[in-house]
Amino acid sequence: MSFASTGRTTKSLQRKERLIKTACFVCAAITVVTTISILYVLVYETVLFFMDPQVSIREFFTGTKWSPTFKNPQFGILPLVAGTLLITFGSAIIAIPLGLMSGIYLSEYAHPRVRAFLKPTLELLAGVPTVVYGFFALFYVTPFLRNIFPSVQVFNAASGAIVVGIMVLPLVSSLCEDAISAVPKSLREGAYALGSTKFEVSMKIVVPAAFSGIMA
């Protein structure tokens, strides 16, 4: 290969590198600009909201009624915060035990072929749109609960907690499995060498070692 051909190849590679570098910079810049724009809009709209004479900052944080579209609007945010926390804790009660048990099964008990099939399937379930879960809660979970407890209202925290728990279950299971799989194999082998059973190794060695990752 001649020096001229080598020079042209080098220049071509340099142009491609500059093009890739420019494309990556543009993508990064778009991300930063989008984030800053979202923050600006949120701050701007918040300032306009609290400049409204009908809005009291004290009542906003301590009020117990949220009815912004009524004739006499009220802007108490406590019901929204309480509902969010209630559904969060309720869904955690459902998702954490089931997700942890699923992660233990996938990491410690499942055959490699079964694990190779189940884990991608769980991760695909995490991509189901949230509106689908909302529809499922309203038209299936709520009627089921009302058949058991007739006093349950159409809009209730129990349905939300159940469906949100199901919605985050694939994510919790996948993260727990990753944390458990990251535990060094030497810990398992040492426990087996002392005569421990698989259940004892899983619950007394592996899970405590992966506890920080599981909690995250």
N, CA and C atoms as a LAMMPS dump frame, in Angstrom:
ITEM: TIMESTEP
0
ITEM: NUMBER OF ATOMS
648
ITEM: BOX BOUNDS ff ff ff
-5.0000000000000000e+02 5.0000000000000000e+02
-5.0000000000000000e+02 5.0000000000000000e+02
-5.0000000000000000e+02 5.0000000000000000e+02
ITEM: ATOMS id mol type element x y z
1 1 1 N 0.853 -1.195 0
2 1 2 C 0 0 0
3 1 3 C 0.889 1.247 0
4 2 1 N 0.604 2.2 -0.883
5 2 2 C 1.413 3.396 -0.994
6 2 3 C 1.133 4.341 0.165
7 3 1 N 2.101 5.307 0.349
8 3 2 C 1.931 6.296 1.408
9 3 3 C 0.731 7.192 1.132
10 4 1 N 0.465 7.486 -0.157
11 4 2 C -0.674 8.341 -0.501
12 4 3 C -1.985 7.677 -0.121
13 5 1 N -2.087 6.343 -0.407
14 5 2 C -3.303 5.614 -0.056
15 5 3 C -3.487 5.559 1.452
16 6 1 N -2.367 5.339 2.173
17 6 2 C -2.438 5.3 3.633
18 6 3 C -2.883 6.64 4.196
19 7 1 N -2.386 7.736 3.603
20 7 2 C -2.771 9.074 4.054
21 7 3 C -4.251 9.333 3.845
22 8 1 N -4.766 8.903 2.679
23 8 2 C -6.202 9.109 2.411
24 8 3 C -7.046 8.303 3.393
25 9 1 N -6.61 7.087 3.699
26 9 2 C -7.358 6.254 4.653
27 9 3 C -7.368 6.9 6.032
28 10 1 N -6.221 7.44 6.448
29 10 2 C -6.135 8.093 7.759
30 10 3 C -7.049 9.31 7.819
31 11 1 N -7.04 10.12 6.756
32 11 2 C -7.911 11.304 6.731
33 11 3 C -9.38 10.904 6.75
34 12 1 N -9.724 9.826 6.027
35 12 2 C -11.104 9.356 6.023
36 12 3 C -11.538 8.915 7.417
37 13 1 N -10.644 8.195 8.119
38 13 2 C -10.956 7.765 9.484
39 13 3 C -11.091 8.957 10.423
40 14 1 N -10.243 9.961 10.223
41 14 2 C -10.332 11.155 11.066
42 14 3 C -11.647 11.898 10.846
43 15 1 N -12.087 11.974 9.576
44 15 2 C -13.379 12.626 9.296
45 15 3 C -14.524 11.87 9.947
46 16 1 N -14.465 10.524 9.873
47 16 2 C -15.508 9.722 10.518
48 16 3 C -15.504 9.916 12.029
49 17 1 N -14.304 9.989 12.608
50 17 2 C -14.209 10.205 14.053
51 17 3 C -14.792 11.563 14.439
52 18 1 N -14.477 12.6 13.647
53 18 2 C -15.028 13.926 13.942
54 18 3 C -16.541 13.935 13.793
55 19 1 N -17.054 13.212 12.789
56 19 2 C -18.494 13.135 12.591
57 19 3 C -19.175 12.437 13.767
58 20 1 N -18.596 11.33 14.214
59 20 2 C -19.161 10.606 15.356
60 20 3 C -19.098 11.467 16.62
61 21 1 N -17.972 12.157 16.808
62 21 2 C -17.823 13.022 17.97
63 21 3 C -18.862 14.14 17.955
64 22 1 N -19.074 14.731 16.784
65 22 2 C -20.071 15.797 16.666
66 22 3 C -21.475 15.278 16.941
67 23 1 N -21.795 14.086 16.408
68 23 2 C -23.121 13.505 16.634
69 23 3 C -23.351 13.216 18.114
70 24 1 N -22.349 12.669 18.786
71 24 2 C -22.468 12.394 20.222
72 24 3 C -22.638 13.68 21.019
73 25 1 N -21.881 14.732 20.633
74 25 2 C -22.013 16.019 21.325
75 25 3 C -23.409 16.594 21.139
76 26 1 N -23.954 16.505 19.931
77 26 2 C -25.302 17.024 19.669
78 26 3 C -26.334 16.278 20.514
79 27 1 N -26.206 14.957 20.592
80 27 2 C -27.138 14.17 21.41
81 27 3 C -27.053 14.565 22.881
82 28 1 N -25.82 14.727 23.376
83 28 2 C -25.645 15.137 24.765
84 28 3 C -26.219 16.538 25.006
85 29 1 N -25.99 17.445 24.034
86 29 2 C -26.5 18.809 24.177
87 29 3 C -28.026 18.829 24.179
88 30 1 N -28.646 18.008 23.327
89 30 2 C -30.11 17.943 23.288
90 30 3 C -30.654 17.456 24.631
91 31 1 N -29.979 16.461 25.218
92 31 2 C -30.409 15.95 26.517
93 31 3 C -30.344 17.034 27.588
94 32 1 N -29.234 17.768 27.619
95 32 2 C -29.063 18.821 28.617
96 32 3 C -30.083 19.937 28.408
97 33 1 N -30.254 20.364 27.166
98 33 2 C -31.201 21.436 26.872
99 33 3 C -32.63 21.017 27.223
100 34 1 N -32.984 19.768 26.915
101 34 2 C -34.322 19.277 27.248
102 34 3 C -34.553 19.287 28.753
103 35 1 N -33.564 18.821 29.515
104 35 2 C -33.691 18.8 30.974
105 35 3 C -33.831 20.209 31.535
106 36 1 N -32.986 21.123 31.062
107 36 2 C -33.057 22.51 31.531
108 36 3 C -34.396 23.132 31.158
109 37 1 N -34.909 22.828 29.977
110 37 2 C -36.193 23.372 29.543
111 37 3 C -37.338 22.878 30.43
112 38 1 N -37.301 21.58 30.766
113 38 2 C -38.337 21.037 31.644
114 38 3 C -38.295 21.726 33.014
115 39 1 N -37.087 21.878 33.566
116 39 2 C -36.956 22.545 34.859
117 39 3 C -37.451 23.989 34.787
118 40 1 N -37.122 24.684 33.686
119 40 2 C -37.567 26.066 33.529
120 40 3 C -39.084 26.168 33.505
121 41 1 N -39.714 25.29 32.722
122 41 2 C -41.179 25.317 32.638
123 41 3 C -41.808 25.029 34.002
124 42 1 N -41.267 24.046 34.722
125 42 2 C -41.817 23.711 36.039
126 42 3 C -41.687 24.88 37.014
127 43 1 N -40.502 25.492 37.043
128 43 2 C -40.286 26.623 37.954
129 43 3 C -41.159 27.805 37.556
130 44 1 N -41.231 28.091 36.264
131 44 2 C -42.023 29.231 35.784
132 44 3 C -43.509 29.055 36.117
133 45 1 N -44.043 27.865 35.838
134 45 2 C -45.451 27.62 36.131
135 45 3 C -45.723 27.618 37.632
136 46 1 N -44.75 27.156 38.417
137 46 2 C -44.92 27.175 39.873
138 46 3 C -44.99 28.596 40.397
139 47 1 N -44.125 29.46 39.893
140 47 2 C -44.144 30.867 40.319
141 47 3 C -45.471 31.522 39.938
142 48 1 N -45.948 31.266 38.714
143 48 2 C -47.235 31.824 38.3
144 48 3 C -48.367 31.294 39.169
145 49 1 N -48.306 30.013 39.534
146 49 2 C -49.353 29.416 40.355
147 49 3 C -49.444 30.089 41.716
148 50 1 N -48.305 30.297 42.362
149 50 2 C -48.327 30.884 43.698
150 50 3 C -48.525 32.396 43.669
151 51 1 N -48.405 33.022 42.513
152 51 2 C -48.717 34.454 42.405
153 51 3 C -50.21 34.707 42.33
154 52 1 N -50.99 33.652 42.07
155 52 2 C -52.442 33.774 42.028
156 52 3 C -52.961 34.124 43.422
157 53 1 N -53.771 35.186 43.559
158 53 2 C -54.261 35.576 44.892
159 53 3 C -55.153 34.52 45.541
160 54 1 N -55.721 33.601 44.743
161 54 2 C -56.566 32.553 45.315
162 54 3 C -55.762 31.431 45.959
163 55 1 N -54.46 31.428 45.711
164 55 2 C -53.604 30.352 46.207
165 55 3 C -52.835 30.828 47.425
166 56 1 N -52.953 30.082 48.52
167 56 2 C -52.201 30.354 49.74
168 56 3 C -51.152 29.259 49.922
169 57 1 N -49.908 29.68 50.112
170 57 2 C -48.837 28.692 50.287
171 57 3 C -49.097 27.833 51.522
172 58 1 N -49.559 28.451 52.606
173 58 2 C -49.832 27.686 53.82
174 58 3 C -50.949 26.68 53.587
175 59 1 N -52.027 27.113 52.925
176 59 2 C -53.131 26.191 52.663
177 59 3 C -52.731 25.116 51.649
178 60 1 N -51.84 25.45 50.733
179 60 2 C -51.384 24.476 49.743
180 60 3 C -50.712 23.278 50.418
181 61 1 N -49.904 23.537 51.442
182 61 2 C -49.182 22.456 52.106
183 61 3 C -49.958 21.836 53.268
184 62 1 N -50.963 22.521 53.788
185 62 2 C -51.686 21.998 54.957
186 62 3 C -53.161 21.726 54.674
187 63 1 N -53.67 22.157 53.515
188 63 2 C -55.089 21.951 53.221
189 63 3 C -55.421 20.491 52.975
190 64 1 N -56.668 20.142 53.243
191 64 2 C -57.105 18.739 53.107
192 64 3 C -58.066 18.539 51.939
193 65 1 N -58.247 19.542 51.091
194 65 2 C -59.144 19.398 49.942
195 65 3 C -58.422 19.846 48.674
196 66 1 N -58.556 19.063 47.617
197 66 2 C -57.968 19.394 46.318
198 66 3 C -59.093 19.428 45.293
199 67 1 N -59.551 20.619 44.971
200 67 2 C -60.644 20.79 43.994
201 67 3 C -60.369 22.038 43.169
202 68 1 N -59.358 22.011 42.295
203 68 2 C -58.952 23.22 41.557
204 68 3 C -59.926 23.629 40.467
205 69 1 N -60.832 22.753 40.044
206 69 2 C -61.736 23.072 38.933
207 69 3 C -63.129 23.459 39.4
208 70 1 N -63.394 23.477 40.701
209 70 2 C -64.715 23.846 41.2
210 70 3 C -64.865 25.354 41.234
211 71 1 N -66.114 25.783 41.56
212 71 2 C -66.403 27.22 41.573
213 71 3 C -65.553 27.936 42.608
214 72 1 N -65.433 27.357 43.78
215 72 2 C -64.553 27.896 44.815
216 72 3 C -63.354 26.949 44.95
217 73 1 N -62.33 27.156 44.142
218 73 2 C -61.222 26.19 44.107
219 73 3 C -60.461 26.116 45.431
220 74 1 N -60.034 24.911 45.752
221 74 2 C -59.202 24.684 46.93
222 74 3 C -57.98 23.878 46.492
223 75 1 N -56.838 24.228 47.076
224 75 2 C -55.569 23.673 46.593
225 75 3 C -54.775 23.001 47.712
226 76 1 N -55.45 22.214 48.531
227 76 2 C -54.737 21.479 49.578
228 76 3 C -54.095 20.226 49.017
229 77 1 N -52.788 20.096 49.2
230 77 2 C -52.058 18.998 48.571
231 77 3 C -51.932 17.768 49.473
232 78 1 N -52.35 17.864 50.722
233 78 2 C -52.205 16.739 51.638
234 78 3 C -52.892 15.46 51.158
235 79 1 N -54.12 15.519 50.588
236 79 2 C -54.722 14.269 50.098
237 79 3 C -53.893 13.589 49.01
238 80 1 N -53.257 14.386 48.138
239 80 2 C -52.427 13.808 47.082
240 80 3 C -51.183 13.148 47.66
241 81 1 N -50.56 13.818 48.625
242 81 2 C -49.357 13.256 49.249
243 81 3 C -49.712 11.99 50.027
244 82 1 N -50.817 12.049 50.779
245 82 2 C -51.223 10.884 51.567
246 82 3 C -51.568 9.702 50.659
247 83 1 N -52.279 9.964 49.555
248 83 2 C -52.623 8.892 48.622
249 83 3 C -51.391 8.298 47.974
250 84 1 N -50.432 9.141 47.618
251 84 2 C -49.198 8.65 47.009
252 84 3 C -48.423 7.751 47.971
253 85 1 N -48.284 8.212 49.226
254 85 2 C -47.561 7.409 50.215
255 85 3 C -48.292 6.106 50.512
256 86 1 N -49.623 6.163 50.578
257 86 2 C -50.405 4.966 50.87
258 86 3 C -50.22 3.915 49.778
259 87 1 N -50.309 4.343 48.524
260 87 2 C -50.138 3.412 47.41
261 87 3 C -48.694 2.925 47.332
262 88 1 N -47.743 3.803 47.638
263 88 2 C -46.336 3.405 47.604
264 88 3 C -46.058 2.295 48.616
265 89 1 N -46.488 2.5 49.858
266 89 2 C -46.239 1.487 50.886
267 89 3 C -47.044 0.216 50.614
268 90 1 N -48.28 0.385 50.133
269 90 2 C -49.088 -0.787 49.817
270 90 3 C -48.495 -1.612 48.701
271 91 1 N -48.01 -0.95 47.66
272 91 2 C -47.399 -1.692 46.558
273 91 3 C -46.082 -2.329 46.983
274 92 1 N -45.343 -1.679 47.901
275 92 2 C -44.087 -2.262 48.389
276 92 3 C -44.348 -3.547 49.16
277 93 1 N -45.441 -3.573 49.921
278 93 2 C -45.783 -4.783 50.679
279 93 3 C -46.029 -5.956 49.73
280 94 1 N -46.546 -5.665 48.545
281 94 2 C -46.815 -6.717 47.557
282 94 3 C -45.563 -7.054 46.75
283 95 1 N -44.885 -6.028 46.257
284 95 2 C -43.807 -6.247 45.279
285 95 3 C -42.515 -6.744 45.914
286 96 1 N -42.173 -6.267 47.114
287 96 2 C -40.868 -6.62 47.676
288 96 3 C -40.773 -8.105 48.035
289 97 1 N -41.728 -8.678 48.774
290 97 2 C -41.589 -10.122 49.066
291 97 3 C -41.633 -10.992 47.807
292 98 1 N -42.589 -10.711 46.92
293 98 2 C -42.687 -11.516 45.702
294 98 3 C -41.466 -11.324 44.816
295 99 1 N -41.002 -10.085 44.691
296 99 2 C -39.822 -9.823 43.874
297 99 3 C -38.572 -10.471 44.443
298 100 1 N -38.44 -10.436 45.768
299 100 2 C -37.275 -11.056 46.397
300 100 3 C -37.294 -12.571 46.199
301 101 1 N -38.467 -13.188 46.403
302 101 2 C -38.558 -14.636 46.203
303 101 3 C -38.3 -15.011 44.744
304 102 1 N -38.795 -14.191 43.82
305 102 2 C -38.535 -14.453 42.407
306 102 3 C -37.053 -14.34 42.095
307 103 1 N -36.398 -13.311 42.664
308 103 2 C -34.963 -13.143 42.444
309 103 3 C -34.152 -14.3 43.005
310 104 1 N -34.546 -14.79 44.195
311 104 2 C -33.855 -15.936 44.784
312 104 3 C -34.024 -17.17 43.902
313 105 1 N -35.247 -17.378 43.407
314 105 2 C -35.478 -18.546 42.55
315 105 3 C -34.642 -18.465 41.274
316 106 1 N -34.652 -17.308 40.621
317 106 2 C -33.928 -17.169 39.358
318 106 3 C -32.423 -17.343 39.558
319 107 1 N -31.909 -16.846 40.68
320 107 2 C -30.467 -16.881 40.889
321 107 3 C -29.983 -18.217 41.449
322 108 1 N -30.75 -18.816 42.358
323 108 2 C -30.246 -19.967 43.104
324 108 3 C -30.862 -21.295 42.679
325 109 1 N -32.075 -21.293 42.188
326 109 2 C -32.778 -22.548 41.958
327 109 3 C -33.063 -22.843 40.483
328 110 1 N -33.302 -21.816 39.695
329 110 2 C -33.748 -22.035 38.319
330 110 3 C -32.639 -22.634 37.463
331 111 1 N -33.045 -23.526 36.57
332 111 2 C -32.11 -24.076 35.58
333 111 3 C -31.686 -22.94 34.641
334 112 1 N -30.443 -22.952 34.171
335 112 2 C -29.993 -21.862 33.289
336 112 3 C -30.924 -21.597 32.111
337 113 1 N -31.507 -22.643 31.516
338 113 2 C -32.426 -22.436 30.398
339 113 3 C -33.709 -21.751 30.864
340 114 1 N -34.195 -22.155 32.039
341 114 2 C -35.406 -21.528 32.582
342 114 3 C -35.127 -20.064 32.903
343 115 1 N -33.982 -19.808 33.509
344 115 2 C -33.612 -18.432 33.844
345 115 3 C -33.454 -17.588 32.586
346 116 1 N -32.85 -18.151 31.551
347 116 2 C -32.655 -17.416 30.299
348 116 3 C -33.98 -17.055 29.65
349 117 1 N -35.032 -17.816 29.948
350 117 2 C -36.35 -17.508 29.394
351 117 3 C -37.145 -16.566 30.3
352 118 1 N -37.098 -16.815 31.622
353 118 2 C -37.941 -16.065 32.548
354 118 3 C -37.468 -14.615 32.733
355 119 1 N -36.159 -14.408 32.851
356 119 2 C -35.696 -13.049 33.139
357 119 3 C -36.003 -12.072 32.007
358 120 1 N -35.719 -12.395 30.738
359 120 2 C -36.127 -11.463 29.67
360 120 3 C -37.642 -11.253 29.62
361 121 1 N -38.399 -12.309 29.941
362 121 2 C -39.856 -12.166 29.949
363 121 3 C -40.292 -11.174 31.015
364 122 1 N -39.704 -11.257 32.208
365 122 2 C -40.023 -10.306 33.267
366 122 3 C -39.646 -8.887 32.867
367 123 1 N -38.496 -8.735 32.23
368 123 2 C -38.064 -7.407 31.818
369 123 3 C -38.962 -6.842 30.729
370 124 1 N -39.522 -7.702 29.866
371 124 2 C -40.482 -7.235 28.868
372 124 3 C -41.763 -6.74 29.534
373 125 1 N -42.182 -7.41 30.618
374 125 2 C -43.388 -6.983 31.319
375 125 3 C -43.229 -5.582 31.909
376 126 1 N -41.973 -5.21 32.22
377 126 2 C -41.729 -3.877 32.766
378 126 3 C -42.021 -2.785 31.736
379 127 1 N -42.105 -3.151 30.448
380 127 2 C -42.373 -2.16 29.409
381 127 3 C -43.837 -1.965 29.088
382 128 1 N -44.728 -2.653 29.825
383 128 2 C -46.165 -2.465 29.574
384 128 3 C -46.549 -1.045 29.98
385 129 1 N -47.273 -0.29 29.137
386 129 2 C -47.643 1.092 29.481
387 129 3 C -48.462 1.166 30.768
388 130 1 N -48.219 2.207 31.547
389 130 2 C -48.919 2.36 32.823
390 130 3 C -50.419 2.541 32.635
391 131 1 N -50.835 3.106 31.487
392 131 2 C -52.271 3.294 31.258
393 131 3 C -52.992 1.95 31.186
394 132 1 N -52.287 0.917 30.735
395 132 2 C -52.879 -0.424 30.695
396 132 3 C -53.135 -0.92 32.112
397 133 1 N -52.17 -0.686 33.009
398 133 2 C -52.365 -1.082 34.398
399 133 3 C -53.51 -0.292 35.033
400 134 1 N -53.615 0.992 34.7
401 134 2 C -54.721 1.791 35.227
402 134 3 C -56.072 1.261 34.768
403 135 1 N -56.168 0.895 33.503
404 135 2 C -57.403 0.303 32.974
405 135 3 C -57.715 -1.008 33.686
406 136 1 N -56.685 -1.818 33.899
407 136 2 C -56.864 -3.093 34.59
408 136 3 C -57.354 -2.877 36.019
409 137 1 N -56.808 -1.862 36.7
410 137 2 C -57.226 -1.582 38.077
411 137 3 C -58.674 -1.131 38.142
412 138 1 N -59.071 -0.282 37.202
413 138 2 C -60.408 0.301 37.252
414 138 3 C -61.49 -0.689 36.859
415 139 1 N -61.227 -1.519 35.859
416 139 2 C -62.285 -2.363 35.308
417 139 3 C -62.228 -3.826 35.755
418 140 1 N -61.147 -4.227 36.423
419 140 2 C -61.049 -5.617 36.852
420 140 3 C -60.772 -5.75 38.354
421 141 1 N -59.749 -5.029 38.841
422 141 2 C -59.393 -5.17 40.255
423 141 3 C -60.46 -4.563 41.153
424 142 1 N -60.913 -3.35 40.824
425 142 2 C -61.925 -2.703 41.662
426 142 3 C -63.231 -3.494 41.719
427 143 1 N -63.812 -3.956 40.589
428 143 2 C -65.015 -4.801 40.703
429 143 3 C -64.793 -6.065 41.524
430 144 1 N -63.591 -6.658 41.402
431 144 2 C -63.296 -7.852 42.196
432 144 3 C -63.31 -7.529 43.692
433 145 1 N -62.708 -6.401 44.064
434 145 2 C -62.699 -6.008 45.47
435 145 3 C -64.105 -5.653 45.963
436 146 1 N -64.905 -5.045 45.099
437 146 2 C -66.264 -4.673 45.519
438 146 3 C -67.16 -5.891 45.677
439 147 1 N -66.857 -6.958 44.965
440 147 2 C -67.611 -8.194 45.179
441 147 3 C -67.32 -8.796 46.55
442 148 1 N -66.102 -8.579 47.039
443 148 2 C -65.728 -9.103 48.351
444 148 3 C -66.102 -8.118 49.457
445 149 1 N -65.797 -6.846 49.213
446 149 2 C -66.092 -5.789 50.196
447 149 3 C -66.995 -4.754 49.513
448 150 1 N -68.311 -4.872 49.665
449 150 2 C -69.239 -3.971 48.945
450 150 3 C -69.05 -2.489 49.264
451 151 1 N -68.436 -2.179 50.386
452 151 2 C -68.276 -0.772 50.766
453 151 3 C -67.11 -0.084 50.047
454 152 1 N -66.325 -0.836 49.288
455 152 2 C -65.179 -0.254 48.581
456 152 3 C -65.666 0.709 47.507
457 153 1 N -65.066 1.9 47.452
458 153 2 C -65.426 2.906 46.46
459 153 3 C -64.773 2.587 45.113
460 154 1 N -65.274 3.253 44.069
461 154 2 C -64.713 3.024 42.737
462 154 3 C -63.243 3.417 42.697
463 155 1 N -62.945 4.586 43.239
464 155 2 C -61.553 5.038 43.302
465 155 3 C -61.041 4.773 44.72
466 156 1 N -60.157 3.801 44.855
467 156 2 C -59.678 3.41 46.168
468 156 3 C -58.19 3.107 46.109
469 157 1 N -57.559 3.174 47.281
470 157 2 C -56.113 2.965 47.35
471 157 3 C -55.741 1.496 47.203
472 158 1 N -56.646 0.594 47.582
473 158 2 C -56.313 -0.832 47.511
474 158 3 C -56.051 -1.266 46.071
475 159 1 N -56.915 -0.865 45.149
476 159 2 C -56.708 -1.219 43.745
477 159 3 C -55.407 -0.633 43.226
478 160 1 N -55.159 0.616 43.581
479 160 2 C -53.922 1.253 43.141
480 160 3 C -52.691 0.541 43.674
481 161 1 N -52.721 0.172 44.971
482 161 2 C -51.571 -0.506 45.565
483 161 3 C -51.34 -1.873 44.927
484 162 1 N -52.421 -2.61 44.683
485 162 2 C -52.286 -3.94 44.08
486 162 3 C -51.693 -3.846 42.681
487 163 1 N -52.23 -2.929 41.875
488 163 2 C -51.798 -2.839 40.484
489 163 3 C -50.391 -2.257 40.382
490 164 1 N -50.074 -1.256 41.205
491 164 2 C -48.716 -0.709 41.188
492 164 3 C -47.723 -1.761 41.665
493 165 1 N -48.125 -2.57 42.646
494 165 2 C -47.263 -3.665 43.082
495 165 3 C -46.978 -4.641 41.96
496 166 1 N -48.011 -4.975 41.181
497 166 2 C -47.82 -5.859 40.022
498 166 3 C -46.956 -5.177 38.969
499 167 1 N -47.143 -3.881 38.792
500 167 2 C -46.426 -3.141 37.765
501 167 3 C -44.922 -3.09 38.044
502 168 1 N -44.544 -2.897 39.313
503 168 2 C -43.111 -2.774 39.639
504 168 3 C -42.489 -4.129 39.958
505 169 1 N -43.298 -5.187 40.029
506 169 2 C -42.775 -6.506 40.374
507 169 3 C -41.663 -6.97 39.426
508 170 1 N -41.792 -6.845 38.093
509 170 2 C -40.687 -7.261 37.218
510 170 3 C -39.387 -6.52 37.501
511 171 1 N -39.497 -5.213 37.781
512 171 2 C -38.294 -4.434 38.063
513 171 3 C -37.658 -4.872 39.377
514 172 1 N -38.479 -5.057 40.419
515 172 2 C -37.953 -5.486 41.714
516 172 3 C -37.307 -6.862 41.59
517 173 1 N -37.98 -7.772 40.89
518 173 2 C -37.453 -9.126 40.714
519 173 3 C -36.123 -9.108 39.979
520 174 1 N -36.043 -8.333 38.905
521 174 2 C -34.816 -8.281 38.117
522 174 3 C -33.663 -7.681 38.915
523 175 1 N -33.922 -6.611 39.655
524 175 2 C -32.871 -5.979 40.44
525 175 3 C -32.412 -6.882 41.579
526 176 1 N -33.364 -7.567 42.237
527 176 2 C -32.985 -8.505 43.301
528 176 3 C -32.134 -9.642 42.741
529 177 1 N -32.517 -10.141 41.582
530 177 2 C -31.742 -11.221 40.968
531 177 3 C -30.332 -10.766 40.624
532 178 1 N -30.201 -9.546 40.116
533 178 2 C -28.87 -9.021 39.8
534 178 3 C -28.02 -8.891 41.058
535 179 1 N -28.625 -8.392 42.148
536 179 2 C -27.876 -8.22 43.398
537 179 3 C -27.453 -9.561 43.973
538 180 1 N -28.348 -10.551 43.909
539 180 2 C -28.031 -11.88 44.448
540 180 3 C -26.974 -12.565 43.598
541 181 1 N -27.075 -12.431 42.284
542 181 2 C -26.094 -13.072 41.395
543 181 3 C -24.706 -12.467 41.551
544 182 1 N -24.637 -11.214 42.046
545 182 2 C -23.342 -10.556 42.211
546 182 3 C -22.583 -11.048 43.44
547 183 1 N -23.235 -11.826 44.313
548 183 2 C -22.553 -12.362 45.504
549 183 3 C -21.48 -13.351 45.046
550 184 1 N -20.259 -13.24 45.557
551 184 2 C -19.166 -14.142 45.11
552 184 3 C -19.528 -15.61 45.295
553 185 1 N -19.156 -16.41 44.318
554 185 2 C -19.455 -17.841 44.369
555 185 3 C -18.72 -18.53 45.507
556 186 1 N -17.596 -17.962 45.932
557 186 2 C -16.815 -18.571 47.009
558 186 3 C -17.599 -18.633 48.313
559 187 1 N -18.485 -17.659 48.553
560 187 2 C -19.299 -17.692 49.768
561 187 3 C -20.246 -18.887 49.75
562 188 1 N -20.846 -19.139 48.592
563 188 2 C -21.741 -20.291 48.478
564 188 3 C -20.959 -21.6 48.688
565 189 1 N -19.808 -21.695 48.021
566 189 2 C -19.026 -22.925 48.103
567 189 3 C -18.548 -23.182 49.523
568 190 1 N -18.185 -22.118 50.246
569 190 2 C -17.754 -22.283 51.623
570 190 3 C -18.88 -22.793 52.508
571 191 1 N -20.093 -22.261 52.284
572 191 2 C -21.243 -22.711 53.064
573 191 3 C -21.596 -24.152 52.739
574 192 1 N -21.537 -24.517 51.458
575 192 2 C -21.811 -25.916 51.085
576 192 3 C -20.775 -26.858 51.701
577 193 1 N -19.521 -26.399 51.772
578 193 2 C -18.46 -27.234 52.34
579 193 3 C -18.69 -27.513 53.824
580 194 1 N -19.409 -26.599 54.501
581 194 2 C -19.706 -26.794 55.917
582 194 3 C -20.971 -27.613 56.134
583 195 1 N -21.599 -28.062 55.038
584 195 2 C -22.769 -28.922 55.158
585 195 3 C -24.095 -28.209 55.096
586 196 1 N -24.11 -26.944 54.667
587 196 2 C -25.367 -26.204 54.592
588 196 3 C -26.2 -26.671 53.406
589 197 1 N -27.513 -26.566 53.559
590 197 2 C -28.416 -26.891 52.46
591 197 3 C -28.545 -25.681 51.544
592 198 1 N -29.157 -25.892 50.379
593 198 2 C -29.33 -24.791 49.438
594 198 3 C -30.194 -23.684 50.045
595 199 1 N -31.243 -24.081 50.782
596 199 2 C -32.103 -23.083 51.42
597 199 3 C -31.326 -22.27 52.449
598 200 1 N -30.503 -22.94 53.244
599 200 2 C -29.708 -22.228 54.248
600 200 3 C -28.696 -21.301 53.589
601 201 1 N -28.085 -21.761 52.517
602 201 2 C -27.136 -20.908 51.799
603 201 3 C -27.843 -19.679 51.241
604 202 1 N -29.024 -19.892 50.674
605 202 2 C -29.759 -18.785 50.061
606 202 3 C -30.18 -17.751 51.101
607 203 1 N -30.754 -18.214 52.229
608 203 2 C -31.358 -17.308 53.193
609 203 3 C -30.368 -16.764 54.214
610 204 1 N -29.32 -17.521 54.532
611 204 2 C -28.403 -17.107 55.595
612 204 3 C -27.066 -16.575 55.078
613 205 1 N -26.754 -16.866 53.825
614 205 2 C -25.477 -16.415 53.278
615 205 3 C -25.682 -15.42 52.13
616 206 1 N -26.431 -15.851 51.112
617 206 2 C -26.535 -15.063 49.886
618 206 3 C -27.356 -13.799 50.098
619 207 1 N -28.565 -13.947 50.665
620 207 2 C -29.442 -12.781 50.839
621 207 3 C -28.807 -11.739 51.764
622 208 1 N -28.259 -12.096 52.927
623 208 2 C -27.581 -11.069 53.741
624 208 3 C -26.416 -10.399 53.017
625 209 1 N -25.675 -11.167 52.218
626 209 2 C -24.546 -10.572 51.486
627 209 3 C -25.021 -9.595 50.419
628 210 1 N -26.2 -9.859 49.857
629 210 2 C -26.743 -8.996 48.804
630 210 3 C -27.739 -7.982 49.344
631 211 1 N -27.831 -7.849 50.662
632 211 2 C -28.882 -7.041 51.275
633 211 3 C -28.842 -5.578 50.82
634 212 1 N -27.634 -5.008 50.728
635 212 2 C -27.53 -3.597 50.336
636 212 3 C -28.067 -3.368 48.933
637 213 1 N -27.732 -4.284 48.007
638 213 2 C -28.246 -4.169 46.643
639 213 3 C -29.733 -4.397 46.57
640 214 1 N -30.238 -5.332 47.389
641 214 2 C -31.687 -5.591 47.404
642 214 3 C -32.436 -4.374 47.905
643 215 1 N -31.948 -3.759 48.975
644 215 2 C -32.62 -2.58 49.525
645 215 3 C -32.594 -1.414 48.548
646 216 1 N -31.516 -1.305 47.794
647 216 2 C -31.45 -0.233 46.783
648 216 3 C -32.517 -0.43 45.726
